Amino acid sequence: MNQLVFLADAGATGGAMSWTWMIGYIIIIGGLFYFMAIRPQKKQQKQMNALISSLEIGDSVLTTSGFYGVVIDVMDDVIIVEFGNNKNCRIPMKKSAVVEVEKPGSEENK
């Protein structure tokens, strides 16, 4: 009878060990997912917010649709961009449509 109690205790301990390992694996996989997916995306979003907040009149911008233009007015969520040399081609668009910004004096530094 003592042997049965010993075997039952060994089985319970083995089950607890497998749960511990399983929880450890889940924590490791969650950590890897955070450092490989979530953290870089947050860093990229922070850079994009800094780019959008630095928009000023006269900046050359590249939009998500691939058009290059010059910012002629900046509002809260909307900018007005002039495309080409034609002064009549002014389009309002959301700030989030901007992918790249080039400041007017940045070409001289190259």
N, C-alpha and C positions, 0 to 999 in steps of 0.2 A: 504494500500500500504506500509506503514511503517513496517507492520508485515512481508510482503514478503521479504523485504530487510533484516530484522533481521534474518529470517529463512535461507536465502541464505548465510549470513555471518556465521551463526552457522554451516552450512554444510561445508563451506570452512575451518573453523577452525578445525572441526572434522577430515577432510581429512588430514590436515597438521599434526595433532597430530598422526594419524596412520602412516604416513610416518616417523615421528620422531622415533616412537617406532620400526618400522621395521628397520631403519638404526641402531638404538641402539642394537637390537638383532643381526644384522649382525656383528657389531663391537665386541660384546661379544663372539659370536661363533668363529670369526676369532682369537680373543685373546686366547681363549681356545685351538683352533687348533694349534696355534703357541707354546704355553707352553706345550702341551701334545705330539706333534709330531715333529715339526721342531727343537725346541731347544735341546731336548735330542739327536736327530740324529746328529746335529752339534757338540755336546759335544763328542759323540762317535767317530765321524770322526776325531776330533782334537786329541783324545787319540790314535787312530789308526795311525795317521801321526807321532805322537811322538814315538810310538813303532817302526815304520818302520825306522824312521831316527836314532834310537839308535842301529840299527843292527851293530854288529862287528864280526870280525873273531873269531871263537871259541864258539859263542852263540849256545845253543840248541834251536831249533825252532819246532813248530807244524804248519804244513801246512793246508790249507783248505781241502785237501783230507784226512787228518788224519794221515799223516806220520810224524814221529819224525826224525830229522836229525841235523847235525852240520854244521854251515856256515863255508865254507873254503875260500870264496872270495866274496867281496862286490863291485859292480859297481854302476853306476848311477841308473838304474831301475831294474837291474837283480842281483840276488845272485846265487852262486853255493853252493848247499847243498849236503853233503855226507850222505848217508843213510846206516845204519848198520856198521858192522866192515869191510866190503869189501871195500877196497880203490878204486875199479873200479866203484863203484856205485855213481857217481857224476852227479847231474842233475842241469842244470841252470833253474831258475824260476824267475818270477817277484816278486818283493818285496811285492806286494799287496796280494800274496798267503800265506803270513805268518799270522797266527792267534795269536800265543803266542810266547813269547821270554823268555828264562831262561838264565840268565847270569851265567858264570862258577862258580863264588864264592858264589852264592846265597844259595846253599845247606848247607853251613857251618853255616849260620845265623839261620837256623831252629832249 
